[in-house]
């Protein structure tokens, strides 16, 4: 189910993004990018609609995925 980022509290959204950018395998390359810069980039992608937050109720987990991989998935209130 899609979770609109605007519905999350600011600190919850930041924690979700921070967990995502520090997740094993999420960081590629050999350059060190400051955490705030990584978070800002993901936030920009959320605002532009490039990526979306997806909640899996079976696993009770959230992740951030490219929106073009979602097919016809709808937001949680649609």
Backbone torsions as a table, in degrees:
resi	resn	phi	psi	omega
1	UNK	NA	139.8	178.0
2	UNK	-78.8	138.8	176.3
3	UNK	-117.4	111.6	177.3
4	UNK	-60.9	127.5	-176.3
5	UNK	-60.1	-27.5	-178.8
6	UNK	-66.7	-19.2	-178.5
7	UNK	-85.5	-7.3	-179.6
8	UNK	-93.1	145.0	172.3
9	UNK	-61.2	148.5	-176.2
10	UNK	-56.7	-43.3	-178.8
11	UNK	-71.5	-32.2	176.2
12	UNK	-67.9	-43.8	178.4
13	UNK	-61.8	-45.7	179.5
14	UNK	-60.9	-43.3	179.4
15	UNK	-62.9	-40.0	177.8
16	UNK	-63.6	-46.6	179.6
17	UNK	-64.8	-42.8	179.8
18	UNK	-60.9	-43.8	177.9
19	UNK	-62.2	-40.1	-179.4
20	UNK	-63.6	-47.3	-175.7
21	UNK	-74.7	-16.5	177.4
22	UNK	-101.4	-1.7	-179.5
23	UNK	-59.9	145.2	177.5
24	UNK	-55.0	129.4	178.2
25	UNK	86.3	-10.4	-178.7
26	UNK	-78.5	-26.2	-179.1
27	UNK	-95.4	121.3	-178.6
28	UNK	-119.3	154.0	179.5
29	UNK	90.5	-179.2	-174.7
30	UNK	-118.6	14.9	179.0
31	UNK	-102.5	144.0	-179.8
32	UNK	-89.8	116.1	177.0
33	UNK	-106.5	129.4	179.4
34	UNK	-57.2	144.7	-177.7
35	UNK	-54.7	-45.1	-179.1
36	UNK	-60.4	-34.5	178.6
37	UNK	-69.7	-39.9	177.7
38	UNK	-63.6	-43.7	179.9
39	UNK	-64.0	-42.7	179.1
40	UNK	-62.1	-38.7	179.1
41	UNK	-64.5	-44.7	179.2
42	UNK	-66.0	-39.7	177.8
43	UNK	-61.3	-42.4	177.5
44	UNK	-60.3	-41.4	179.4
45	UNK	-67.3	-36.3	175.9
46	UNK	-64.3	-46.5	-178.4
47	UNK	-64.3	-35.1	-178.6
48	UNK	-82.4	-11.8	-179.9
49	UNK	87.6	8.6	178.3
50	UNK	-69.6	-35.3	180.0
51	UNK	-128.0	164.7	-179.0
52	UNK	-143.2	156.4	175.3
53	UNK	-91.8	129.1	-179.6
54	UNK	-121.8	130.7	176.3
55	UNK	-106.8	130.6	176.2
56	UNK	-103.0	106.2	-176.6
57	UNK	-66.3	-25.4	179.0
58	UNK	-69.1	-44.9	-180.0
59	UNK	-91.0	-13.2	-175.1
60	UNK	55.7	47.7	179.8
61	UNK	-128.3	155.1	174.9
62	UNK	-118.2	149.6	171.8
63	UNK	-148.5	170.7	178.4
64	UNK	-117.8	126.7	-175.3
65	UNK	-132.2	156.6	173.6
66	UNK	-61.2	134.8	-175.6
67	UNK	-64.2	-29.2	-178.9
68	UNK	-71.0	-4.3	177.7
69	UNK	-97.7	1.6	-172.2
70	UNK	-89.9	-13.4	-177.2
71	UNK	60.9	-127.5	-176.6
72	UNK	-97.4	18.0	-178.3
73	UNK	-60.5	139.1	-177.9
74	UNK	-110.4	161.8	175.1
75	UNK	-64.8	161.0	-173.8
76	UNK	-62.4	-21.2	-178.1
77	UNK	-103.7	7.8	-179.8
78	UNK	-102.2	NA	NA
